[in-house]
Amino acid sequence: MKKPSIKKPNIKNILPKWSSKNIRKGSYSLGISVVVLAIAVVFNLVVGKLPSQYRNVDLSQTKLSTIGDTTKELVSNLDQDVTIYQIAESGSENETIQKLLERYEGLSSHVKVETMDPVLHPNFVSEYTDDDLASNSLIVVGENRSKVIPYADMFESTINYQTYQYETTGFDGEGQVTSAISYVTTDSLPVMYTITGHEEATMTDDMKSAIEKENIEMKDLNLLTEESVPDDADSVMLFSPQNDLSEEEADKLITYMENGGKAIIITSYSDKEMPNLQKVLNNYGIGTMAGVVLEADGQHYISGNPTYLVPNIGSADALGELAKSNSYVLMPVAQAVEKLEDRRDTVTIESLLTTSDSAYVKTNINGTLEKEDGDAEGPFDVGVAVTESVDNGETKLVYLTSANLFSQQVDAMVSGNNVKLLANSVSWMCDQEQSVSIPSKSTQISYLTVTAASARMWGMVTIGLLPVLCLVIGGGIWFKRRKR
């Protein structure tokens, strides 16, 4: 019987069929993979060496760790070293503050950021302050001085009366850090005296914060008890007095200004006559017209209230960056500034805030708000800057005719531009190169300023045009389907 033949396995049939073509394809794919992997590794190494502002893009709606042009200009032009210490235990660093500081460090080789663990270095904080600092507070150290930024100053909070718990409403990290850097690197710190004794309005916390961020020291001044404005005064402020200056006070203020002094005067509408205050203003070719300014141009007032002006912003140096932006300023219940014909040729008056041609002045605000025969017609200045060259330098005066524009509610309606106007004006008066007062960033609501004309236009679009458009499109679709 013939045994069945057993075929030996062919090794060529078991192993993959390699060919020169397959080998070339495999080698090509492997080579491409290696190259791509190498590129990815090199790319990550290069990106890791880039400054934080290029590596970490802030895509958040509130832009808490994004820094603005003011900070970039200040930090990029530093010519001395600044070290920012973040006081926090290892692992407990606040991420928002940390990302913000990384961006500062990436702007200049003169800025160095270090985390200082209070457990490992228990005596470090006491070298700069006697206060107990909360975790994630900052200490900014320059060559000549230092400044402490408490954690509570960077995060603003208010109580929620529904839950009776505090909620974070704003982040002021950039404003505080930029101000501190300017403080530790500047040669001189200006002093501003605020005149008291006439039932002046109380400045809001935002106003005080804006001035303090300019690194300007504020002191009270009673002109009745002082022989003159102190020699160390870089500027003075008179904020919404309810009573007139005395003749003696007015003369002291005029003497100070005629010797190169700087002043910001902010008034509110009142039926009281203040001849001595007007005497100070008249000495510089300006005065205050009786009555309140109203707007008839819908683009220049808030919907429903023609006394809430949205004036044109001028181009004077006192405005700072506001002169170059497309921002709004909201000015409630303002008076018109009168430019006197009888003034010295050396006095220069520049418009800061101006109404439209359609504005008018009502002397009787208890009657109709409609324009009547005899009402003075615009345009009117509601804020001016006055300069005059004198032997001792240059006199500067900023005059604004509404203290209401600095109320927190009104200022919030224009995203802090009213307080920014104050900060820029004060910085200009104190001869600072640039304003470093940066408003806090809200973590909650962003306000949109809508003028009366814009409100009418969008009302017509939403109430009239959109429904009609929907009916036309719907009717067209229905008619087209009906024909099928």
C-alpha positions as CSV (number, residue, x, y, z in Angstrom):
1,M,0.0,0.0,0.0
2,K,1.4,3.3,-1.1
3,K,1.9,5.8,1.7
4,P,0.5,9.3,1.2
5,S,3.1,11.8,0.5
6,I,3.5,14.6,3.1
7,K,4.4,18.0,1.7
8,K,7.0,19.9,3.5
9,P,6.0,23.4,4.4
10,N,7.5,26.0,2.1
11,I,9.1,28.7,4.2
12,K,8.5,31.2,1.4
13,N,4.7,30.7,1.8
14,I,4.8,31.3,5.5
15,L,6.9,34.4,5.7
16,P,5.5,37.6,4.4
17,K,6.1,38.2,0.8
18,W,8.7,40.9,0.8
19,S,9.5,42.6,-2.4
20,S,11.7,45.5,-3.1
21,K,8.6,47.6,-3.8
22,N,7.1,46.8,-0.4
23,I,10.3,47.4,1.4
24,R,10.5,50.8,-0.3
25,K,7.0,51.7,0.8
26,G,7.5,50.6,4.4
27,S,10.8,52.4,4.6
28,Y,9.2,55.6,3.3
29,S,6.3,55.5,5.8
30,L,8.7,54.8,8.6
31,G,10.9,57.6,7.6
32,I,8.0,60.1,7.3
33,S,6.8,59.0,10.8
34,V,10.2,59.6,12.3
35,V,10.5,63.0,10.7
36,V,7.0,64.1,11.8
37,L,7.8,62.9,15.3
38,A,11.1,64.8,15.3
39,I,9.4,67.9,14.1
40,A,6.8,67.6,16.8
41,V,9.5,67.2,19.5
42,V,11.5,70.2,18.2
43,F,8.4,72.3,17.9
44,N,7.4,71.7,21.5
45,L,10.9,72.4,22.7
46,V,10.9,75.7,20.7
47,V,7.4,76.7,21.9
48,G,8.3,75.9,25.5
49,K,11.0,78.6,25.3
50,L,8.7,81.3,24.0
51,P,7.3,84.0,26.3
52,S,4.0,83.2,28.0
53,Q,2.0,85.7,25.9
54,Y,2.8,83.6,22.8
55,R,2.4,80.2,24.4
56,N,-0.8,80.8,26.4
57,V,-3.6,82.4,24.4
58,D,-6.3,83.8,26.7
59,L,-9.5,82.5,25.2
60,S,-11.7,83.3,28.2
61,Q,-14.5,85.8,27.9
62,T,-13.3,88.0,30.8
63,K,-9.6,88.0,29.6
64,L,-8.3,88.1,33.1
65,S,-4.7,87.2,32.3
66,T,-4.5,89.4,29.2
67,I,-2.5,92.6,29.5
68,G,-3.1,95.8,27.7
69,D,-1.0,98.3,25.7
70,T,-0.4,100.5,28.8
71,T,1.3,97.6,30.6
72,K,3.2,96.5,27.5
73,E,4.6,100.0,27.0
74,L,5.6,100.5,30.6
75,V,7.2,97.1,31.1
76,S,8.9,96.9,27.7
77,N,10.6,100.3,28.4
78,L,12.0,99.3,31.9
79,D,15.7,100.2,32.4
80,Q,16.0,98.7,35.9
81,D,15.3,95.3,37.4
82,V,12.0,94.4,39.1
83,T,11.3,91.2,41.0
84,I,7.7,90.1,41.7
85,Y,7.4,87.6,44.6
86,Q,4.2,85.5,44.8
87,I,3.8,84.6,48.5
88,A,2.3,81.1,48.4
89,E,3.0,77.6,49.6
90,S,4.1,75.1,46.9
91,G,1.1,73.8,45.1
92,S,-1.3,76.5,46.3
93,E,-0.4,79.2,43.8
94,N,-3.4,81.0,42.3
95,E,-3.5,80.0,38.6
96,T,-5.0,83.3,37.4
97,I,-2.3,85.4,39.2
98,Q,0.4,83.0,38.1
99,K,-0.5,83.2,34.4
100,L,-0.7,87.0,34.6
101,L,2.8,87.2,36.1
102,E,4.2,84.9,33.4
103,R,3.1,87.5,30.8
104,Y,4.8,90.3,32.7
105,E,8.0,88.2,32.8
106,G,7.8,87.5,29.1
107,L,7.6,91.2,28.2
108,S,11.0,92.2,29.6
109,S,14.3,90.7,30.8
110,H,14.2,93.2,33.6
111,V,11.1,91.5,35.2
112,K,11.7,88.4,37.3
113,V,8.9,86.4,39.0
114,E,9.6,84.1,42.0
115,T,7.3,82.1,44.2
116,M,8.2,82.5,47.9
117,D,7.0,79.7,50.2
118,P,6.3,81.3,53.6
119,V,6.9,77.9,55.3
120,L,10.4,77.6,53.9
121,H,11.2,81.3,54.3
122,P,9.2,82.4,57.4
123,N,11.1,85.8,57.7
124,F,10.9,86.9,54.1
125,V,7.6,88.9,54.3
126,S,8.7,90.8,57.5
127,E,11.6,92.3,55.5
128,Y,9.0,94.4,53.5
129,T,5.9,94.7,55.8
130,D,4.7,94.2,59.3
131,D,1.3,93.0,58.1
132,D,0.2,89.3,57.9
133,L,-0.2,88.7,54.2
134,A,-2.8,86.3,52.8
135,S,-1.7,83.5,50.5
136,N,-1.0,84.6,46.9
137,S,-0.3,88.2,47.9
138,L,2.5,89.9,45.9
139,I,5.6,91.9,46.8
140,V,7.0,94.0,44.0
141,V,10.7,95.0,44.6
142,G,12.6,97.6,42.7
143,E,16.1,99.1,43.2
144,N,14.9,101.9,45.4
145,R,11.6,100.8,47.0
146,S,9.1,98.0,47.2
147,K,5.3,97.7,47.3
148,V,3.0,95.1,48.8
149,I,-0.1,94.0,46.9
150,P,-2.5,92.1,49.3
151,Y,-4.5,89.3,47.7
152,A,-7.7,91.1,48.6
153,D,-6.8,94.1,46.5
154,M,-6.6,92.0,43.4
155,F,-9.9,90.2,43.7
156,E,-13.0,92.4,44.2
157,S,-16.1,90.9,45.8
158,T,-19.6,91.9,46.9
159,I,-22.2,90.1,49.0
160,N,-25.0,88.3,47.3
161,Y,-28.1,89.2,49.4
162,Q,-29.9,86.1,48.1
163,T,-27.3,83.7,49.4
164,Y,-25.6,86.0,51.9
165,Q,-22.2,84.9,50.5
166,Y,-19.5,87.0,49.0
167,E,-19.0,86.5,45.2
168,T,-16.0,87.6,43.1
169,T,-17.0,90.4,40.8
170,G,-13.7,91.7,39.4
171,F,-10.0,91.0,39.0
172,D,-7.6,94.0,39.4
173,G,-4.4,92.0,39.0
174,E,-3.1,94.0,36.0
175,G,-4.1,97.4,37.5
176,Q,-2.3,96.6,40.8
177,V,0.8,95.0,39.4
178,T,1.4,97.7,36.7
179,S,0.9,100.5,39.3
180,A,3.3,98.8,41.6
181,I,6.0,98.4,38.9
182,S,5.6,102.1,38.1
183,Y,5.8,102.9,41.8
184,V,9.0,101.0,42.5
185,T,10.8,102.4,39.3
186,T,9.7,106.0,39.3
187,D,11.9,108.8,40.6
188,S,9.2,111.1,42.1
189,L,5.8,110.5,43.7
190,P,3.4,113.4,43.2
191,V,1.1,114.8,45.9
192,M,-2.5,115.9,45.3
193,Y,-4.3,118.0,47.8
194,T,-8.1,117.8,48.0
195,I,-9.8,121.0,49.1
196,T,-12.2,120.6,52.0
197,G,-14.6,122.7,54.0
198,H,-17.4,123.3,51.5
199,E,-19.5,120.2,51.9
200,E,-17.7,118.6,49.0
201,A,-19.1,115.3,47.6
202,T,-17.4,112.1,48.8
203,M,-15.2,110.5,46.2
204,T,-16.1,106.9,45.3
205,D,-13.8,104.0,45.9
206,D,-13.2,103.7,42.2
207,M,-12.1,107.4,42.0
208,K,-9.7,107.0,44.9
209,S,-8.3,103.7,43.5
210,A,-7.7,105.3,40.1
211,I,-5.7,108.1,41.6
212,E,-3.8,105.8,43.9
213,K,-2.9,103.6,40.9
214,E,-1.3,106.7,39.4
215,N,1.0,106.5,42.5
216,I,-0.3,110.0,43.6
217,E,-0.5,110.6,47.3
218,M,-3.7,112.3,48.4
219,K,-3.9,114.8,51.3
220,D,-6.7,117.0,52.6
221,L,-6.3,120.8,52.4
222,N,-8.2,123.4,54.4
223,L,-7.5,126.7,52.7
224,L,-9.0,128.7,55.6
225,T,-6.4,127.5,58.1
226,E,-3.5,127.3,55.7
227,E,-1.7,130.4,54.6
228,S,-1.3,129.1,51.1
229,V,-1.3,125.9,49.1
230,P,1.6,123.8,50.4
231,D,4.9,123.9,48.5
232,D,4.9,120.1,47.9
233,A,1.5,120.2,46.1
234,D,1.8,118.9,42.5
235,S,-1.9,119.5,42.0
236,V,-5.1,120.3,43.9
237,M,-8.7,119.0,43.5
238,L,-12.0,120.6,44.3
239,F,-14.7,118.0,44.0
240,S,-18.4,119.1,43.8
241,P,-18.6,121.7,46.6
242,Q,-22.1,122.5,47.8
243,N,-21.0,125.9,49.2
244,D,-18.9,128.6,47.7
245,L,-15.2,129.3,48.5
246,S,-14.5,132.3,50.6
247,E,-12.9,135.3,48.9
248,E,-9.7,134.5,50.8
249,E,-9.7,130.9,49.7
250,A,-10.3,131.9,46.1
251,D,-7.3,134.3,46.2
252,K,-5.0,131.6,47.6
253,L,-6.0,129.2,44.9
254,I,-5.5,131.8,42.2
255,T,-2.1,132.7,43.6
256,Y,-1.1,129.0,43.6
257,M,-2.2,128.6,40.0
258,E,-0.6,131.7,38.7
259,N,2.7,130.3,39.9
260,G,2.4,127.2,37.7
261,G,0.0,125.3,39.9
262,K,-2.3,122.5,38.6
263,A,-6.0,122.0,39.5
264,I,-8.9,119.9,38.7
265,I,-12.3,121.4,39.5
266,I,-15.5,119.3,39.2
267,T,-18.8,120.9,39.9
268,S,-22.5,119.8,40.0
269,Y,-25.6,121.6,39.0
270,S,-26.9,123.8,41.8
271,D,-29.2,126.8,42.1
272,K,-26.7,128.4,44.6
273,E,-24.6,131.2,43.2
274,M,-20.9,130.7,43.8
275,P,-19.2,134.0,42.8
276,N,-15.8,133.2,44.4
277,L,-15.5,129.8,42.6
278,Q,-16.5,131.5,39.4
279,K,-13.8,134.1,40.1
280,V,-11.2,131.3,40.0
281,L,-12.6,130.0,36.7
282,N,-13.0,133.5,35.2
283,N,-9.3,134.1,35.8
284,Y,-8.6,131.5,33.2
285,G,-11.2,132.6,30.7
286,I,-14.0,130.2,31.5
287,G,-17.3,130.3,33.5
288,T,-20.4,128.2,34.1
289,M,-23.6,128.9,32.3
290,A,-26.8,128.7,34.4
291,G,-29.1,125.8,33.7
292,V,-28.7,122.2,32.5
293,V,-27.6,120.9,29.1
294,L,-30.1,118.7,27.2
295,E,-29.5,116.9,23.9
296,A,-31.9,116.6,21.0
297,D,-29.5,114.5,18.9
298,G,-30.3,110.8,19.5
299,Q,-26.7,109.9,19.0
300,H,-25.6,112.0,22.0
301,Y,-27.8,110.9,24.8
302,I,-29.0,107.7,26.5
303,S,-32.4,106.5,25.4
304,G,-35.3,108.2,27.3
305,N,-33.2,110.8,29.1
306,P,-31.8,113.8,27.2
307,T,-30.0,115.0,30.3
308,Y,-27.7,111.9,30.2
309,L,-25.2,113.2,27.7
310,V,-22.9,111.1,25.5
311,P,-20.6,113.9,24.4
312,N,-18.0,114.0,21.7
313,I,-14.5,113.3,23.0
314,G,-11.8,115.8,22.0
315,S,-8.1,115.3,21.2
316,A,-6.5,117.2,24.1
317,D,-3.5,115.7,25.9
318,A,-5.4,115.6,29.2
319,L,-7.7,112.9,27.7
320,G,-4.8,110.4,27.3
321,E,-5.7,107.3,25.4
322,L,-9.4,108.1,25.4
323,A,-8.7,110.7,22.7
324,K,-7.6,107.9,20.4
325,S,-10.3,105.3,21.2
326,N,-13.8,104.7,20.1
327,S,-15.1,104.8,23.7
328,Y,-18.1,106.6,25.2
329,V,-18.2,108.9,28.2
330,L,-21.6,109.3,30.0
331,M,-22.3,112.7,31.6
332,P,-25.5,113.1,33.5
333,V,-27.0,116.5,34.4
334,A,-24.1,118.6,33.1
335,Q,-23.8,122.4,32.7
336,A,-22.3,124.3,29.8
337,V,-18.8,125.8,30.0
338,E,-18.8,129.5,28.9
339,K,-15.6,130.7,27.1
340,L,-15.1,134.3,28.0
341,E,-14.0,136.8,25.4
342,D,-12.1,138.9,28.0
343,R,-9.2,136.6,28.7
344,R,-5.4,136.8,28.5
345,D,-3.8,135.9,25.1
346,T,-1.5,133.4,27.0
347,V,-4.5,131.3,28.1
348,T,-5.3,128.3,25.9
349,I,-8.6,126.4,26.2
350,E,-9.1,123.0,24.7
351,S,-12.3,121.0,24.5
352,L,-12.5,117.7,26.3
353,L,-16.1,116.9,26.0
354,T,-18.5,118.6,23.6
355,T,-22.2,118.3,22.9
356,S,-23.8,118.2,19.4
357,D,-25.2,121.3,17.6
358,S,-28.7,120.2,18.6
359,A,-28.0,120.6,22.4
360,Y,-29.7,123.4,24.3
361,V,-29.7,124.8,27.9
362,K,-32.7,124.8,30.1
363,T,-32.6,127.3,33.0
364,N,-35.9,126.1,34.4
365,I,-35.6,122.3,34.7
366,N,-38.8,122.0,36.7
367,G,-40.8,122.9,33.5
368,T,-40.9,121.2,30.1
369,L,-37.7,119.6,28.9
370,E,-38.6,120.4,25.3
371,K,-36.6,123.1,23.5
372,E,-38.3,126.5,23.7
373,D,-37.6,130.0,22.3
374,G,-34.9,131.7,24.2
375,D,-33.0,128.5,25.2
376,A,-29.3,128.8,24.4
377,E,-28.3,126.5,21.5
378,G,-25.2,124.3,21.2
379,P,-22.7,123.0,20.7
380,F,-21.5,123.4,24.3
381,D,-18.3,122.3,26.1
382,V,-19.1,120.3,29.2
383,G,-15.4,119.7,30.0
384,V,-12.3,121.7,29.1
385,A,-8.6,121.8,29.8
386,V,-6.9,125.1,30.2
387,T,-3.1,125.8,30.0
388,E,-1.0,128.9,30.4
389,S,2.8,129.3,30.3
390,V,4.1,131.3,33.3
391,D,7.6,132.1,34.7
392,N,7.5,129.1,37.1
393,G,6.4,126.6,34.5
394,E,2.9,125.9,33.1
395,T,-0.5,126.3,34.8
396,K,-2.9,123.5,34.1
397,L,-6.7,123.4,34.9
398,V,-9.2,120.7,34.1
399,Y,-12.9,121.7,34.6
400,L,-15.7,119.2,34.4
401,T,-19.3,120.3,35.0
402,S,-20.9,117.0,36.3
403,A,-19.8,115.1,39.4
404,N,-22.5,112.5,38.6
405,L,-20.4,111.0,35.9
406,F,-18.2,109.4,38.5
407,S,-21.0,107.5,40.3
408,Q,-20.3,103.7,40.2
409,Q,-23.6,103.0,38.3
410,V,-23.0,105.6,35.6
411,D,-19.3,104.7,35.3
412,A,-20.2,101.0,34.8
413,M,-22.5,101.9,31.9
414,V,-19.5,103.0,29.9
415,S,-17.2,100.2,31.2
416,G,-15.2,102.5,33.5
417,N,-14.4,105.2,30.9
418,N,-15.5,108.0,33.2
419,V,-13.0,107.1,35.9
420,K,-10.4,106.6,33.2
421,L,-11.0,110.2,32.2
422,L,-10.3,111.3,35.7
423,A,-7.1,109.2,35.9
424,N,-5.8,110.5,32.6
425,S,-6.5,114.1,33.6
426,V,-4.8,113.7,36.9
427,S,-1.8,112.0,35.3
428,W,-1.6,114.9,32.8
429,M,-1.7,117.5,35.5
430,C,1.0,115.9,37.5
431,D,3.3,115.8,34.4
432,Q,3.5,112.0,34.3
433,E,4.7,110.5,31.0
434,Q,1.7,108.2,30.8
435,S,-1.3,107.1,32.9
436,V,-0.8,103.7,34.6
437,S,-4.3,103.5,36.2
438,I,-5.9,100.4,34.7
439,P,-9.5,99.7,35.6
440,S,-10.5,96.4,37.2
441,K,-11.8,93.7,34.9
442,S,-15.3,92.5,35.6
443,T,-15.9,88.8,36.0
444,Q,-19.6,89.2,35.6
445,I,-21.5,91.7,33.4
446,S,-20.3,93.6,30.4
447,Y,-22.4,96.8,29.7
448,L,-23.3,98.0,26.3
449,T,-23.9,101.7,25.9
450,V,-26.8,102.3,23.5
451,T,-27.7,105.9,22.5
452,A,-31.3,106.9,21.8
453,A,-30.8,106.8,18.1
454,S,-29.3,103.3,18.2
455,A,-32.1,102.1,20.4
456,R,-34.7,103.4,18.0
457,M,-32.9,101.8,15.0
458,W,-32.7,98.4,16.7
459,G,-36.2,98.6,17.9
460,M,-37.4,99.1,14.3
461,V,-35.3,96.2,13.2
462,T,-36.5,93.7,15.9
463,I,-40.1,94.9,16.0
464,G,-40.7,95.7,12.4
465,L,-38.1,94.4,10.0
466,L,-37.4,90.9,11.4
467,P,-41.1,89.9,11.6
468,V,-41.8,91.1,8.1
469,L,-38.7,89.3,6.8
470,C,-39.8,86.1,8.5
471,L,-43.3,86.4,7.0
472,V,-41.9,87.0,3.5
473,I,-39.5,84.0,3.7
474,G,-42.2,81.8,5.2
475,G,-44.7,82.8,2.6
476,G,-42.3,82.2,-0.2
477,I,-41.6,78.7,1.1
478,W,-45.3,77.9,1.5
479,F,-46.1,79.2,-2.0
480,K,-43.3,77.1,-3.5
481,R,-44.4,73.9,-1.8
482,R,-48.1,74.5,-2.7
483,K,-47.2,74.6,-6.4
484,R,-45.6,71.1,-6.3
